[in-house]
Amino acid sequence: MDIDRKESVDSESAILVGVQLADTPPLSEEPLEELAGLVESAGADVVGRLFQRRGAPAPATYLGKGKLDQLKQLVEATEADVIVFDNDLSPAQVRNLEEATGAKVLDRTELILDIFSTRAQTHEARLAVELAQLEYSLPRLKRMWTHLSRLKMGVGMRGPGEKQLETDRRLVEKRISDLKRDLDKVLHRKEREVAARGDHMTVSLVGYTNAGKSTLLNRLTDASVYAKDQLFATLDTRTRQWRLPGWGPVLLSDTVGFIRELPHRLIASFKATLEEARQADLLLHVADASSPSAEDQIRAVYLVLKELGIEEKDTLLVLNKADQADEAHLTYLESHYPGAIRISAFTGEGLDQLAMAVSDALSREFVEADVVTSVGNGRLLAYLAKHGEILSRTFTDDSVTIHCRVPRKYMGRVSPDEAEIRPRSGSPAVVNLTNVGATDGAAMGDVA
């Protein structure tokens, strides 16, 4: 049977299928509700749903025999073009399901990759999506409807009698290697760009897809970034200046939304895009408080942060869409997540409290201290004024004591050979970072 294997599901009719296994926790909402949102985001129409609970997936078709018969009947009745599983399937399972039903079959990962491919706007996002798609497709080449012959490798690369499948596999492997090399260059460039912003405190928005991160960025910074009630509306990082009341300017970054069971290869591919979150001084975890699955979504985000190695970074939980949430549900979430801040990015509710909480959180990264140095050390005085706040100066015959409030990372770069640092009572201790890196093109020991 010849199944059309084009990736996009745009304008197709789809049947949703989910299998709840014994070792996976049940979801708070209708089991296939999120999958329906993904399918609709991809541009398809949902015409049927099928759900089963099993102890373990059937090896050949994931579904049990009875449910497979029901699926066949549903495909015939609805004339569906595509069947979308809320599970990850093996290549053999997809092939067997397609032969049994006569319809194209996609699993959860392939659907997410399809959505990402249509939303990627920047060069780095397109590279990341292509890499993830090719790594997903490599073990599945046997069932693909067409080959990648458009990727030429030059004369002499094809051996006598070589099968087209082997040629395709080599072409894909080479393209994967090229993409990894290109993304590595993007990552190094991104690391330099983020490091160059060291003069500003940075805050990064993270959270489940469609939690309202872009809307919050627009509200706080008067930006005009694309924001829509749509899964994965944002794939590219946007950074804007946020004038924090009583504090001054900080850099606020929006990031790609996370989702339950986000494909590992996609997280790896988007490492460069997520560099802003990795390097941020503070994370704002934006959650959709109006969703019945808010707790599931919060847990899913923390799992992705753990995979990125930044789960221990200072984080504020922001319960967004409070204007749409049930009060009892909001109270329940606040009781389970002490310190969470309820807001509405749409109406502006709670944004003053959010700004105060962010100011307090960033202040934990500051050191208030007396810095004693020679009267003629004007370079140190300029350095402290640039990166912090000079509160007072006290002069003696040959020295000056500078009472200042400075981010700990900058205070730690002051050479102990040039100045004595005396933290004020209650202020964090200073960890000396002299000569670990550079600031303003100078070695740490040269700032004083």
Backbone hydrogen bonds in HBPLUS format (Angstrom, degrees):
<---DONOR---> <-ACCEPTOR-->    atom                        ^
c    i                          cat <-CA-CA->   ^        H-A-AA   ^      H-
h    n   atom  resd res      DA  || num        DHA   H-A  angle D-A-AA Bond
n    s   type  num  typ     dist DA aas  dist angle  dist       angle   num
A0012-GLU N   A0009-VAL O   3.14 MM   3  5.47 155.8  2.20 136.2 132.2     1
A0011-SER N   A0043-GLY O   2.82 MM  32  5.64 159.9  1.86 127.5 127.3     2
A0045-ASP N   A0012-GLU O   2.83 MM  33  6.26 159.5  1.87 158.0 164.9     3
A0081-ASP N   A0013-SER O   2.95 MM  68  5.33 141.9  2.10 129.5 140.5     4
A0082-VAL N   A0013-SER O   3.14 MM  69  6.42 156.4  2.20 160.7 164.6     5
A0014-ALA N   A0045-ASP O   2.69 MM  31  5.87 163.0  1.71 162.8 163.7     6
A0047-VAL N   A0014-ALA O   2.80 MM  33  5.75 168.9  1.82 156.2 158.8     7
A0015-ILE N   A0082-VAL O   2.99 MM  67  6.50 151.9  2.07 152.2 161.1     8
A0084-VAL N   A0015-ILE O   2.86 MM  69  6.16 167.3  1.88 166.2 170.4     9
A0016-LEU N   A0048-GLY O   2.84 MM  32  6.21 162.4  1.87 149.0 147.4    10
A0050-LEU N   A0016-LEU O   2.78 MM  34  6.16 136.3  1.97 148.9 163.3    11
A0017-VAL N   A0084-VAL O   2.90 MM  67  6.06 152.6  1.97 157.3 154.5    12
A0086-ASP N   A0017-VAL O   2.76 MM  69  6.18 145.7  1.88 160.3 170.7    13
A0018-GLY N   A0050-LEU O   2.99 MM  32  6.52 150.2  2.09 154.0 163.5    14
A0052-GLN N   A0018-GLY O   3.00 MM  34  6.42 149.3  2.09 151.5 161.3    15
A0020-GLN N   A0052-GLN O   2.79 MM  32  6.23 156.5  1.85 157.7 163.3    16
A0054-ARG N   A0020-GLN O   2.98 MM  34  6.22 156.7  2.03 146.1 152.7    17
A0024-THR N   A0021-LEU O   3.26 MM   3  5.62 166.7  2.28 116.4 117.3    18
A0033-GLU N   A0030-GLU O   3.00 MM   3  5.34 170.4  2.00 124.3 126.6    19
A0036-ALA N   A0032-LEU O   2.96 MM   4  6.15 150.6  2.05 145.6 153.5    20
A0037-GLY N   A0033-GLU O   3.13 MM   4  6.51 150.6  2.22 144.4 151.8    21
A0037-GLY N   A0034-GLU O   3.05 MM   3  5.05 115.1  2.48  94.3 109.9    22
A0038-LEU N   A0034-GLU O   2.98 MM   4  6.37 151.2  2.06 149.5 157.8    23
A0039-VAL N   A0035-LEU O   2.88 MM   4  6.16 164.1  1.91 154.9 158.7    24
A0040-GLU N   A0036-ALA O   2.92 MM   4  6.10 161.0  1.95 149.6 155.0    25
A0041-SER N   A0037-GLY O   2.90 MM   4  6.03 146.8  2.01 139.5 149.0    26
A0042-ALA N   A0038-LEU O   2.97 MM   4  6.27 137.0  2.16 141.9 153.5    27
A0042-ALA N   A0039-VAL O   3.12 MM   3  5.05 126.4  2.43  91.6 105.6    28
A0044-ALA N   A0039-VAL O   3.16 MM   5  5.70 165.4  2.18 152.1 147.6    29
A0043-GLY N   A0040-GLU O   3.01 MM   3  5.02 151.8  2.10  98.6 107.6    30
A0058-ALA N   A0062-TYR O   2.99 MM   4  4.23 167.0  2.01 111.3 109.5    31
A0062-TYR N   A0058-ALA O   2.77 MM   4  4.23 144.8  1.89 139.4 138.1    32
A0063-LEU N   A0061-THR O   2.60 MM   2  5.33 145.9  1.71 102.1  93.7    33
A0068-LEU N   A0064-GLY O   2.92 MM   4  6.11 149.9  2.01 152.3 161.9    34
A0069-ASP N   A0065-LYS O   3.05 MM   4  6.34 152.0  2.13 147.7 154.0    35
A0070-GLN N   A0066-GLY O   3.09 MM   4  6.46 153.1  2.17 143.3 150.9    36
A0071-LEU N   A0067-LYS O   2.86 MM   4  6.13 149.9  1.95 144.8 153.3    37
A0072-LYS N   A0068-LEU O   2.98 MM   4  6.30 155.1  2.05 148.5 154.3    38
A0073-GLN N   A0069-ASP O   3.11 MM   4  6.40 163.0  2.14 149.9 153.7    39
A0074-LEU N   A0070-GLN O   2.91 MM   4  6.17 151.6  1.99 146.7 155.1    40
A0075-VAL N   A0071-LEU O   2.91 MM   4  6.16 155.2  1.98 152.2 158.2    41
A0076-GLU N   A0072-LYS O   3.05 MM   4  6.34 161.1  2.08 150.8 155.7    42
A0077-ALA N   A0073-GLN O   2.90 MM   4  6.09 156.8  1.95 147.2 153.9    43
A0078-THR N   A0074-LEU O   2.98 MM   4  6.04 155.9  2.04 147.3 152.7    44
A0079-GLU N   A0075-VAL O   2.75 MM   4  5.36 130.6  2.00 140.8 152.3    45
A0104-LYS N   A0081-ASP O   3.32 MM  23  6.46 151.8  2.41 152.9 146.0    46
A0083-ILE N   A0104-LYS O   2.72 MM  21  6.13 155.6  1.78 157.6 166.0    47
A0106-LEU N   A0083-ILE O   2.86 MM  23  6.24 162.1  1.89 163.5 168.6    48
A0085-PHE N   A0106-LEU O   2.88 MM  21  6.28 165.9  1.90 156.5 159.3    49
A0108-ARG N   A0087-ASN O   3.17 MM  21  5.46 164.9  2.19 131.2 134.6    50
A0094-VAL N   A0090-SER O   3.06 MM   4  6.38 160.5  2.10 158.5 163.5    51
A0095-ARG N   A0091-PRO O   3.03 MM   4  6.24 164.0  2.06 149.0 153.3    52
A0096-ASN N   A0092-ALA O   2.92 MM   4  6.13 163.8  1.94 152.0 156.3    53
A0097-LEU N   A0093-GLN O   2.94 MM   4  6.07 158.7  1.99 148.6 154.4    54
A0098-GLU N   A0094-VAL O   2.93 MM   4  6.12 158.6  1.98 152.8 158.6    55
A0099-GLU N   A0095-ARG O   3.01 MM   4  6.22 158.4  2.06 149.2 154.9    56
A0100-ALA N   A0096-ASN O   3.00 MM   4  6.15 147.4  2.11 140.9 149.9    57
A0101-THR N   A0097-LEU O   2.97 MM   4  6.06 150.8  2.05 148.2 154.8    58
A0102-GLY N   A0098-GLU O   2.79 MM   4  5.29 151.1  1.87 140.4 148.0    59
A0111-LEU N   A0107-ASP O   3.09 MM   4  6.34 154.8  2.16 154.4 161.9    60
A0112-ILE N   A0108-ARG O   3.04 MM   4  6.33 163.7  2.07 153.9 157.5    61
A0113-LEU N   A0109-THR O   2.95 MM   4  6.19 161.8  1.98 154.4 159.7    62
A0114-ASP N   A0110-GLU O   2.96 MM   4  6.11 147.0  2.07 139.2 148.2    63
A0115-ILE N   A0111-LEU O   3.02 MM   4  6.38 153.9  2.09 150.9 157.2    64
A0116-PHE N   A0112-ILE O   2.94 MM   4  6.22 165.9  1.96 153.3 157.2    65
A0117-SER N   A0113-LEU O   2.95 MM   4  6.12 151.3  2.03 144.4 151.9    66
A0118-THR N   A0115-ILE O   3.13 MM   3  5.39 131.4  2.37 102.2 114.5    67
A0119-ARG N   A0115-ILE O   3.17 MM   4  6.39 131.6  2.42 144.6 158.0    68
A0119-ARG N   A0116-PHE O   3.16 MM   3  5.14 136.9  2.35  96.8 108.9    69
A0120-ALA N   A0116-PHE O   3.02 MM   4  5.96 140.1  2.19 156.0 161.4    70
A0126-ARG N   A0122-THR O   3.02 MM   4  6.27 159.0  2.07 151.6 157.3    71
A0127-LEU N   A0123-HIS O   3.00 MM   4  6.23 154.6  2.06 147.2 154.2    72
A0128-ALA N   A0124-GLU O   2.99 MM   4  6.16 159.0  2.03 144.1 149.6    73
A0129-VAL N   A0125-ALA O   2.97 MM   4  6.18 160.4  2.01 150.3 154.9    74
A0130-GLU N   A0126-ARG O   3.00 MM   4  6.11 165.0  2.03 147.5 151.9    75
A0131-LEU N   A0127-LEU O   2.99 MM   4  6.18 160.4  2.03 150.5 155.7    76
A0132-ALA N   A0128-ALA O   3.08 MM   4  6.31 165.1  2.10 147.7 151.5    77
A0133-GLN N   A0129-VAL O   2.90 MM   4  6.11 159.5  1.94 153.4 159.3    78
A0134-LEU N   A0130-GLU O   2.94 MM   4  6.12 163.3  1.97 152.3 156.3    79
A0135-GLU N   A0131-LEU O   2.97 MM   4  6.15 161.0  2.00 153.6 158.8    80
A0136-TYR N   A0132-ALA O   3.03 MM   4  6.16 146.4  2.15 140.3 149.4    81
A0137-SER N   A0133-GLN O   2.85 MM   4  6.07 150.4  1.94 145.3 154.3    82
A0138-LEU N   A0134-LEU O   2.94 MM   4  5.95 143.8  2.07 148.7 155.5    83
A0140-ARG N   A0137-SER O   2.75 MM   3  5.01 149.7  1.84 115.7 126.0    84
A0143-ARG N   A0140-ARG O   3.19 MM   3  5.98 148.3  2.30 120.4 126.7    85
A0144-MET N   A0141-LEU O   3.15 MM   3  5.19 158.4  2.20 105.1 111.8    86
A0151-LEU N   A0148-LEU O   3.03 MM   3  5.99 172.4  2.04 128.6 131.1    87
A0162-GLU N   A0159-GLY O   3.17 MM   3  5.44 157.0  2.23 134.6 130.6    88
A0167-THR N   A0163-LYS O   3.12 MM   4  6.50 153.3  2.19 147.6 155.5    89
A0168-ASP N   A0164-GLN O   2.80 MM   4  6.09 163.0  1.83 155.7 159.9    90
A0169-ARG N   A0165-LEU O   2.92 MM   4  6.15 158.7  1.96 147.3 153.1    91
A0170-ARG N   A0166-GLU O   3.05 MM   4  6.27 156.6  2.10 144.1 149.6    92
A0171-LEU N   A0167-THR O   2.91 MM   4  6.19 157.7  1.96 152.1 158.8    93
A0172-VAL N   A0168-ASP O   2.85 MM   4  6.10 162.4  1.88 157.1 161.2    94
A0173-GLU N   A0169-ARG O   2.94 MM   4  6.11 163.2  1.97 148.0 152.8    95
A0174-LYS N   A0170-ARG O   2.97 MM   4  6.15 156.2  2.02 147.1 153.1    96
A0175-ARG N   A0171-LEU O   2.97 MM   4  6.18 158.8  2.02 146.8 153.0    97
A0176-ILE N   A0172-VAL O   2.84 MM   4  6.07 158.4  1.89 154.5 160.4    98
A0177-SER N   A0173-GLU O   3.05 MM   4  6.25 157.0  2.10 142.5 148.4    99
A0178-ASP N   A0174-LYS O   2.92 MM   4  6.23 155.8  1.98 149.1 155.8   100
A0179-LEU N   A0175-ARG O   2.85 MM   4  6.09 159.4  1.89 152.3 157.9   101
A0180-LYS N   A0176-ILE O   2.94 MM   4  6.14 160.0  1.98 151.4 156.5   102
A0181-ARG N   A0177-SER O   3.11 MM   4  6.31 155.0  2.18 143.1 149.7   103
A0182-ASP N   A0178-ASP O   2.94 MM   4  6.23 159.0  1.98 149.1 155.0   104
A0183-LEU N   A0179-LEU O   2.79 MM   4  5.98 161.5  1.82 153.7 159.0   105
A0184-ASP N   A0180-LYS O   2.92 MM   4  6.00 143.7  2.05 139.7 149.3   106
A0185-LYS N   A0181-ARG O   3.20 MM   4  6.53 148.6  2.30 142.7 149.8   107
A0186-VAL N   A0182-ASP O   3.03 MM   4  6.40 153.9  2.10 143.8 151.4   108
A0187-LEU N   A0183-LEU O   2.81 MM   4  6.04 155.8  1.87 147.7 153.9   109
A0188-HIS N   A0184-ASP O   3.06 MM   4  6.31 162.3  2.09 146.7 150.5   110
A0189-ARG N   A0185-LYS O   2.98 MM   4  6.21 157.9  2.03 148.1 154.5   111
A0190-LYS N   A0186-VAL O   2.81 MM   4  6.01 155.0  1.87 148.4 156.1   112
A0191-GLU N   A0187-LEU O   2.83 MM   4  6.08 154.5  1.90 150.8 157.7   113
A0192-ARG N   A0188-HIS O   3.09 MM   4  6.34 152.1  2.17 141.5 148.3   114
A0193-GLU N   A0189-ARG O   2.93 MM   4  6.24 155.3  1.99 148.0 155.1   115
A0194-VAL N   A0190-LYS O   2.90 MM   4  6.12 165.5  1.92 155.8 158.7   116
A0195-ALA N   A0191-GLU O   2.95 MM   4  6.03 157.7  2.00 142.5 149.4   117
A0196-ALA N   A0192-ARG O   2.90 MM   4  6.05 141.2  2.06 141.9 152.2   118
A0197-ARG N   A0194-VAL O   3.10 MM   3  5.43 155.1  2.17 106.4 114.1   119
A0198-GLY N   A0195-ALA O   3.17 MM   3  5.54 140.1  2.34 120.4 120.0   120
A0200-HIS N   A0197-ARG O   2.98 MM   3  5.89 173.5  1.98 133.1 135.2   121
A0251-LEU N   A0201-MET O   2.97 MM  50  6.36 167.8  1.99 161.4 163.6   122
A0281-ASP N   A0202-THR O   2.89 MM  79  5.29 139.2  2.05 128.0 139.8   123
A0282-LEU N   A0202-THR O   3.26 MM  80  6.69 138.6  2.45 149.1 158.4   124
A0203-VAL N   A0251-LEU O   2.75 MM  48  6.05 166.7  1.77 172.8 175.1   125
A0253-SER N   A0203-VAL O   2.91 MM  50  6.38 153.6  1.98 152.8 161.6   126
A0204-SER N   A0282-LEU O   2.96 MM  78  6.45 158.9  2.01 158.2 164.5   127
A0284-LEU N   A0204-SER O   2.84 MM  80  6.06 165.4  1.86 153.0 155.7   128
A0205-LEU N   A0253-SER O   2.73 MM  48  5.95 173.7  1.74 172.1 173.1   129
A0206-VAL N   A0284-LEU O   2.96 MM  78  6.09 167.6  1.97 145.8 148.3   130
A0286-VAL N   A0206-VAL O   2.78 MM  80  6.14 157.3  1.83 172.7 167.1   131
A0258-PHE N   A0207-GLY O   2.93 MM  51  6.04 166.1  1.95 142.8 147.5   132
A0211-ALA N   A0208-TYR O   3.19 MM   3  5.60 131.9  2.43 144.3 137.0   133
A0209-THR N   A0258-PHE O   2.73 MM  49  5.32 147.6  1.83 163.3 152.4   134
A0216-LEU N   A0212-GLY O   3.01 MM   4  6.17 151.8  2.10 143.8 151.6   135
A0217-LEU N   A0213-LYS O   2.91 MM   4  6.21 156.5  1.97 149.8 156.4   136
A0218-ASN N   A0214-SER O   2.96 MM   4  6.21 161.6  1.99 148.7 153.1   137
A0219-ARG N   A0215-THR O   2.98 MM   4  6.20 154.9  2.04 144.6 151.5   138
A0220-LEU N   A0216-LEU O   2.94 MM   4  6.12 160.1  1.98 155.5 159.8   139
A0221-THR N   A0217-LEU O   3.02 MM   4  5.96 149.2  2.12 149.4 156.5   140
A0222-ASP N   A0218-ASN O   2.90 MM   4  5.02 126.5  2.19 138.0 142.5   141
A0230-GLN N   A0228-LYS O   2.73 MM   2  5.34 125.4  2.03 113.3  96.2   142
A0238-ARG N   A0254-ASP O   3.35 MM  16  5.22 146.3  2.47 121.7 131.0   143
A0254-ASP N   A0238-ARG O   2.79 MM  16  5.22 158.7  1.83 153.6 160.1   144
A0240-ARG N   A0252-LEU O   2.87 MM  12  5.40 164.4  1.89 153.4 155.6   145
A0252-LEU N   A0240-ARG O   2.80 MM  12  5.40 173.6  1.80 173.0 172.1   146
A0242-TRP N   A0250-VAL O   2.76 MM   8  5.30 174.8  1.77 166.8 168.3   147
A0250-VAL N   A0242-TRP O   2.84 MM   8  5.30 154.8  1.90 144.0 151.7   148
A0244-LEU N   A0248-GLY O   2.82 MM   4  5.19 142.0  1.96 144.6 137.6   149
A0247-TRP N   A0244-LEU O   2.91 MM   3  5.28 146.3  2.03 143.9 142.0   150
A0248-GLY N   A0244-LEU O   2.93 MM   4  5.19 167.6  1.94 148.6 152.1   151
A0266-LEU N   A0263-PRO O   2.97 MM   3  5.28 132.7  2.20 103.2 116.4   152
A0267-ILE N   A0263-PRO O   3.19 MM   4  6.64 151.7  2.27 150.6 158.2   153
A0268-ALA N   A0264-HIS O   3.02 MM   4  6.34 162.8  2.05 156.2 160.4   154
A0269-SER N   A0265-ARG O   3.00 MM   4  6.09 152.7  2.08 135.2 142.8   155
A0270-PHE N   A0266-LEU O   2.97 MM   4  6.12 146.5  2.08 145.1 153.3   156
A0271-LYS N   A0268-ALA O   3.32 MM   3  5.33 155.0  2.38 110.4 109.7   157
A0274-LEU N   A0270-PHE O   2.98 MM   4  6.21 147.6  2.09 152.8 162.1   158
A0275-GLU N   A0272-ALA O   3.18 MM   3  5.18 162.3  2.21 104.9 108.8   159
A0277-ALA N   A0274-LEU O   3.08 MM   3  5.46 120.9  2.44 105.7 118.5   160
A0278-ARG N   A0274-LEU O   3.16 MM   4  6.52 154.7  2.23 148.7 156.4   161
A0279-GLN N   A0275-GLU O   3.03 MM   4  6.22 147.3  2.14 151.1 158.0   162
A0283-LEU N   A0314-ASP O   2.98 MM  31  6.32 163.2  2.01 155.1 160.6   163
A0316-LEU N   A0283-LEU O   2.91 MM  33  6.36 158.2  1.96 160.6 166.2   164
A0285-HIS N   A0316-LEU O   2.81 MM  31  5.96 153.4  1.88 153.8 162.1   165
A0318-VAL N   A0285-HIS O   2.76 MM  33  5.79 174.9  1.76 153.3 152.5   166
A0287-ALA N   A0318-VAL O   2.82 MM  31  6.02 169.8  1.83 173.1 171.0   167
A0320-ASN N   A0287-ALA O   2.78 MM  33  5.74 145.5  1.90 161.1 171.2   168
A0291-SER N   A0288-ASP O   3.21 MM   3  5.72 163.7  2.24 113.2 118.1   169
A0289-ALA N   A0320-ASN O   2.94 MM  31  5.60 152.9  2.01 142.8 150.8   170
A0294-ALA N   A0291-SER O   3.15 MM   3  5.19 147.4  2.26 117.9 114.6   171
A0297-GLN N   A0293-SER O   2.89 MM   4  6.14 160.0  1.93 161.4 168.0   172
A0298-ILE N   A0294-ALA O   2.87 MM   4  6.11 155.1  1.93 150.7 157.6   173
A0299-ARG N   A0295-GLU O   3.00 MM   4  6.22 163.9  2.02 152.0 155.7   174
A0300-ALA N   A0296-ASP O   2.96 MM   4  6.17 152.9  2.03 144.0 152.0   175
A0301-VAL N   A0297-GLN O   3.00 MM   4  6.27 153.6  2.08 148.7 154.7   176
A0302-TYR N   A0298-ILE O   3.15 MM   4  6.45 160.7  2.19 149.3 153.9   177
A0303-LEU N   A0299-ARG O   3.04 MM   4  6.31 147.0  2.15 146.6 155.6   178
A0304-VAL N   A0300-ALA O   3.15 MM   4  6.48 151.5  2.23 144.7 151.4   179
A0305-LEU N   A0301-VAL O   2.90 MM   4  6.22 161.6  1.94 155.0 160.5   180
A0306-LYS N   A0302-TYR O   2.93 MM   4  6.08 148.2  2.03 139.5 148.1   181
A0307-GLU N   A0303-LEU O   3.00 MM   4  6.30 148.8  2.10 139.8 148.2   182
A0308-LEU N   A0304-VAL O   2.92 MM   4  6.25 141.1  2.07 145.4 156.7   183
A0310-ILE N   A0305-LEU O   2.96 MM   5  5.40 162.0  1.99 157.8 154.2   184
A0309-GLY N   A0306-LYS O   2.98 MM   3  4.91 147.4  2.09  97.0 107.4   185
A0313-LYS N   A0310-ILE O   3.22 MM   3  5.44 166.0  2.24 109.9 113.9   186
A0341-ILE N   A0317-LEU O   3.00 MM  24  6.46 158.5  2.05 153.8 159.3   187
A0319-LEU N   A0341-ILE O   2.75 MM  22  5.79 153.2  1.82 138.3 147.2   188
A0343-ILE N   A0319-LEU O   2.90 MM  24  5.99 165.6  1.92 144.1 143.8   189
A0324-GLN N   A0321-LYS O   3.00 MM   3  5.46 152.5  2.08 109.3 117.6   190
A0322-ALA N   A0343-ILE O   3.00 MM  21  5.63 162.0  2.03 145.4 147.4   191
A0325-ALA N   A0322-ALA O   3.34 MM   3  4.98 147.3  2.46  91.5 100.7   192
A0329-HIS N   A0326-ASP O   3.04 MM   3  5.23 118.8  2.43 100.9 116.0   193
A0330-LEU N   A0326-ASP O   2.94 MM   4  6.27 156.3  2.00 155.6 163.1   194
A0331-THR N   A0327-GLU O   2.93 MM   4  6.15 164.1  1.96 151.6 155.5   195
A0332-TYR N   A0328-ALA O   2.99 MM   4  6.15 152.5  2.06 140.2 148.0   196
A0333-LEU N   A0329-HIS O   2.98 MM   4  6.27 159.5  2.02 149.8 154.3   197
A0334-GLU N   A0330-LEU O   2.92 MM   4  6.19 162.1  1.95 154.2 159.3   198
A0335-SER N   A0331-THR O   2.98 MM   4  6.17 145.5  2.10 143.5 152.6   199
A0336-HIS N   A0332-TYR O   3.12 MM   4  6.37 140.0  2.29 142.2 152.8   200
A0336-HIS N   A0333-LEU O   3.15 MM   3  5.12 126.2  2.45  94.2 108.0   201
A0337-TYR N   A0333-LEU O   2.83 MM   4  5.97 132.6  2.05 146.0 159.6   202
A0340-ALA N   A0337-TYR O   3.07 MM   3  5.79 151.7  2.15 144.9 146.0   203
A0344-SER N   A0349-GLU O   2.85 MM   5  4.97 141.6  2.00 141.9 139.1   204
A0348-GLY N   A0344-SER O   2.74 MM   4  5.44 147.7  1.84 149.5 158.8   205
A0351-LEU N   A0348-GLY O   3.38 MM   3  5.80 167.2  2.40 132.3 131.0   206
A0354-LEU N   A0350-GLY O   3.01 MM   4  6.28 149.5  2.11 144.9 154.2   207
A0355-ALA N   A0351-LEU O   2.95 MM   4  6.15 157.5  2.00 144.5 149.6   208
A0356-MET N   A0352-ASP O   3.06 MM   4  6.37 156.4  2.11 148.1 154.1   209
A0357-ALA N   A0353-GLN O   2.96 MM   4  6.17 156.6  2.01 146.3 152.8   210
A0358-VAL N   A0354-LEU O   2.89 MM   4  6.13 156.4  1.94 153.0 159.4   211
A0359-SER N   A0355-ALA O   2.96 MM   4  6.16 158.7  2.00 145.9 151.9   212
A0360-ASP N   A0356-MET O   2.95 MM   4  6.20 160.4  1.99 148.9 153.8   213
A0361-ALA N   A0357-ALA O   2.93 MM   4  6.11 157.2  1.98 145.1 151.7   214
A0362-LEU N   A0358-VAL O   2.88 MM   4  6.07 163.5  1.90 154.3 158.4   215
A0363-SER N   A0359-SER O   2.95 MM   4  6.06 143.6  2.08 141.2 151.7   216
A0364-ARG N   A0361-ALA O   3.22 MM   3  5.47 142.5  2.37 100.4 110.2   217
A0365-GLU N   A0362-LEU O   2.95 MM   3  5.50 156.1  2.01 112.3 120.1   218
A0366-PHE N   A0363-SER O   2.94 MM   3  5.17 164.3  1.96 113.9 116.5   219
A0408-ARG N   A0365-GLU O   2.69 MM  43  5.75 178.6  1.69 159.5 159.2   220
A0367-VAL N   A0406-VAL O   2.81 MM  39  5.46 166.0  1.83 147.8 151.1   221
A0406-VAL N   A0367-VAL O   2.97 MM  39  5.46 157.9  2.02 153.3 152.5   222
A0424-ARG N   A0368-GLU O   2.76 MM  56  5.66 174.0  1.77 147.9 148.7   223
A0369-ALA N   A0404-CYS O   2.99 MM  35  5.71 155.1  2.05 156.9 164.9   224
A0404-CYS N   A0369-ALA O   2.95 MM  35  5.71 165.9  1.97 169.6 172.1   225
A0370-ASP N   A0422-ARG O   2.92 MM  52  5.05 163.9  1.95 132.1 135.7   226
A0422-ARG N   A0370-ASP O   2.80 MM  52  5.05 163.3  1.83 152.7 158.1   227
A0371-VAL N   A0402-ILE O   2.83 MM  31  4.99 161.8  1.86 135.0 140.1   228
A0402-ILE N   A0371-VAL O   2.81 MM  31  4.99 172.2  1.82 140.9 142.2   229
A0372-VAL N   A0420-GLU O   2.78 MM  48  5.00 166.0  1.80 152.9 155.4   230
A0420-GLU N   A0372-VAL O   2.83 MM  48  5.00 160.7  1.87 145.9 150.8   231
A0373-THR N   A0400-VAL O   3.09 MM  27  5.68 162.0  2.12 156.4 160.2   232
A0400-VAL N   A0373-THR O   2.86 MM  27  5.68 158.5  1.91 163.0 167.5   233
A0377-ASN N   A0374-SER O   3.09 MM   3  5.48 166.9  2.11 116.8 119.1   234
A0375-VAL N   A0398-ASP O   3.36 MM  23  5.70 153.9  2.43 116.0 116.2   235
A0378-GLY N   A0376-GLY O   2.91 MM   2  5.62 136.1  2.11 103.2  91.2   236
A0381-LEU N   A0377-ASN O   3.44 MM   4  6.81 161.6  2.48 145.4 150.2   237
A0382-ALA N   A0378-GLY O   2.97 MM   4  6.21 156.6  2.02 149.2 154.8   238
A0383-TYR N   A0379-ARG O   2.97 MM   4  6.18 150.4  2.06 141.7 150.2   239
A0384-LEU N   A0380-LEU O   2.90 MM   4  6.18 162.7  1.93 158.9 161.7   240
A0385-ALA N   A0381-LEU O   3.03 MM   4  6.18 154.4  2.10 144.1 151.4   241
A0386-LYS N   A0382-ALA O   2.94 MM   4  6.04 147.9  2.04 142.7 151.1   242
A0387-HIS N   A0383-TYR O   3.12 MM   4  6.30 159.5  2.16 149.5 153.8   243
A0388-GLY N   A0384-LEU O   2.92 MM   4  5.59 125.7  2.22 138.5 149.3   244
A0389-GLU N   A0405-ARG O   2.87 MM  16  5.17 152.5  1.95 139.2 148.5   245
A0405-ARG N   A0389-GLU O   2.89 MM  16  5.17 152.0  1.97 145.8 155.0   246
A0391-LEU N   A0403-HIS O   2.70 MM  12  5.38 148.3  1.79 149.4 159.2   247
A0392-SER N   A0403-HIS O   3.18 MM  11  5.11 147.6  2.29 139.1 139.9   248
A0403-HIS N   A0392-SER O   2.90 MM  11  5.11 154.0  1.97 139.9 147.4   249
A0394-THR N   A0401-THR O   2.90 MM   7  5.06 152.1  1.98 139.2 148.3   250
A0401-THR N   A0394-THR O   2.76 MM   7  5.06 165.2  1.79 148.4 153.3   251
A0396-THR N   A0399-SER O   2.92 MM   3  5.38 162.5  1.95 162.8 158.7   252
A0410-TYR N   A0407-PRO O   2.90 MM   3  5.48 136.2  2.09 114.0 125.7   253
A0411-MET N   A0407-PRO O   2.96 MM   4  6.28 162.5  1.99 156.8 162.6   254
A0412-GLY N   A0408-ARG O   2.87 MM   4  5.92 154.0  1.94 148.8 155.0   255
A0413-ARG N   A0410-TYR O   3.05 MM   3  5.24 155.3  2.11 104.0 111.9   256
A0414-VAL N   A0411-MET O   3.18 MM   3  5.66 168.1  2.20 116.3 118.6   257
A0433-LEU N   A0412-GLY O   2.44 MM  21  5.00 167.4  1.45 129.1 134.2   258
A0418-GLU N   A0415-SER O   3.07 MM   3  5.53 155.2  2.13 111.7 118.8   259
A0419-ALA N   A0415-SER O   3.29 MM   4  6.56 137.1  2.49 147.3 159.2   260
A0427-SER N   A0424-ARG O   2.98 MM   3  5.52 159.6  2.02 139.9 141.0   261
A0436-VAL N   A0433-LEU O   2.95 MM   3  5.52 153.7  2.02 147.0 144.0   262
A0439-THR N   A0442-ALA O   2.93 MM   3  5.34 151.7  2.01 153.3 157.4   263
A0442-ALA N   A0439-THR O   2.89 MM   3  5.34 166.2  1.91 118.4 122.8   264
A0446-ASP N   A0443-ALA O   2.85 MM   3  5.28 157.1  1.90 114.3 122.2   265
A0447-VAL N   A0444-MET O   3.29 MM   3  5.87 174.3  2.30 119.8 120.4   266
